[in-house]
């Protein structure tokens, strides 16, 4: 059930000792709520967005600004090099190390796999050899999709190459479907019932203008300069270069498309991503506190 709660109402019933989880579609206001809570009650804001981990991206992935980072402690932002392998398992281990420091975490982001790994547990899937990853890089999306079992197909976003390739690599290397591994997880690091868990409900008609505005602000703040700087390293097979906006602005920087075309493509890609996020949260976060982002 979606509820309308003001920030004051949220704080009224929120213990300063309680870990906080904040999820929601891109551009829905997650980071602003996390910063408000940290400023009023204390805590460390921990990133749970798979694009904001990369050191090469700041503006283009809408990382908290330097001013915002100065107002409260932030962790796991821009801490991974563009060519460094990094999975949900890596992120979970990083969070576990933070929790050992006896912090009050305010974990915020829109990457559902990170949040489910934290709150539900994560399967101990063996590391994928470089040779298997190289083989997968050369395959088409359709070829990898066709090789997956029906249960895995039902669980992942089949339009997301990174997710499909991960499933194919696991199945090819271990001989066991990703869905089978997922059905045998380790214990949860931070079960939902031990937290204050919030998820933003962001209607499409409300979110779309915010997505459009975010692109324009991103361009004003120098997103194209970030892409230009990384062009010598551009590799579409690396997850860092699949972040929304990077392929489109790379095409713009190369003169392949106009800025208007880049803007349209980024907005469409972001809207589609937000739709996938909303679908995931409805399926997996039904026991969280749902907030109306439009109020």
SULBELMO-V438357 format. One record per run of one state. SS is the DSSP state (alpha for helix, beta for strand, coil for the rest). FROM is the first residue (numbers start at 1). TO is the last residue. Records with the same first field share a line. If there is no record, write none. Layout:
SS->FROM-TO + FROM-TO
//
This chain:
coil->1-1 + 4-6 + 13-18 + 24-29 + 42-43 + 48-53 + 55-65 + 72-73 + 76-79 + 81-87 + 100-104 + 109-111 + 121-129 + 138-140 + 148-149 + 156-160 + 175-177 + 183-191 + 202-203 + 221-222 + 234-238 + 243-245 + 254-258 + 285-288 + 293-295
beta->2-3 + 19-23 + 44-47 + 54-54 + 74-75 + 80-80 + 105-108 + 195-201 + 289-292
alpha->7-12 + 30-41 + 66-71 + 88-99 + 112-120 + 130-137 + 141-147 + 150-155 + 161-174 + 178-182 + 192-194 + 204-220 + 223-233 + 239-242 + 246-253 + 259-284
//
